[in-house]
Amino acid sequence: MSKTFDQGREEIAKLCKYFATNRQAFFAPGVKEAHVRQSLIDPFFEALGWDMRNTAMVAPQYREVVTEDSLEIEGQQKAPDYTFRVGTLPKFYTEAKKCGININADPGPAYQLRRYGWSAKVPLSILTDFEELGVYDCSQRPRPVDKASYGRIQYFRSEEYPDRWRELW
């Protein structure tokens, strides 16, 4: 069943409230990226209508979302956290980080994400730790010296998600 805009916004508002209430726990030193993905990032994309768990039970090659799919970059195999597809074609990648990574300022995660997008010729990709979310233009060759803001075309903070839902939708 497809979600409506309002259903998605309601889900994201609940998720943001959950995060705000439990923020300290998500920033605790022992919290792993996998926990953030399962508790926050997967539900975020589910609110946007993506079938994160393959509830439609489509064949593996037609899944909408593939986790840690293999991608060749400069002769090495890499694995973006999420590949979002239509049919068998990747439309964008998402690189997830544990809470506390400064997505707005740390250039490393942005460079990593943009390498995925550039190598696969995917025009846009997303970097998030749920608290922050950046949308990046991946059409320019990434360089290790690029600032975190280079290629970023949109930036959101989690407390803005419900009010800026139309932009995310």
Secondary structure, DSSP 8 states (H G I E B T S, - for coil): ----HHHHHHHHHHHHHHHHHTHHHHTSTT--HHHHIIIIIHHHHHHTT--TT-TT---GGG-SEEET--EEETTEEE--SEEEEETTEEEEEEEE--TT--TTT-HHHHHHHHHHHHHHT-SEEEEE-SSEEEEEE-SS---TT--TTTTEEEEEEGGGTTTTHHHH-
